[in-house]
């Protein structure tokens, strides 16, 4: 299943990364990078047929 990005999901990801950063002493940027890589891996494994182009 492919999920769209909502602002709340993005903010929750940032908040989670900040919490992990404070807890484990590793930068929030590291956690966000790992999460993005995981999301991309999931899409490449499962596919995401519902992607539509957004008009600029």
N, C-alpha and C positions, 0 to 999 in steps of 0.2 A: 504494500500500500504506500502511496506517495502523499506526503502532507505538504500543504502550502505553508508559506512562512507568514506568520502573524506577528505583529509588533510585540504582543505579550510573550510569545515563545522566544523571540530574540532577547527580550529583557530578562526572562527567566534563565536563559542560557548564560547571559552575562553575570547575573546574580550568582548562579551556581558556580561559575568559574571563579568569581571573586571569593566565594566561601571556601572552595578547594584551595585557592591560592593562600588564603590566610591560615587554613588548617594545616596544609602540608608544606608551606614555604616554597611553592613552585609558582611561577608567574601565571596570572590569569590568561595572558596571551597564549601560553602553552596549552592550557586546557581548552580554550576556544579553538585553537588550531587543531587539536586532537578531535574535538567534536565535529568540526567541519569536515575533516578527513573521513571520519566514520560515516557521516551523512552521505558524502559523495560515494563512498564504498557501497553503502546500502543501495543507493540508486543504481549503481552500475551492476550490482548483483541481481536486483529484483526488477529493474526497469521502472520507468515512470511514464506511462503512455498518456497521462493527462496534462502534460506540459503544453501550455499555450503561449504564444508570443505576445508580449505586452507592447502596445503601440507607444512610441515615444512622444 
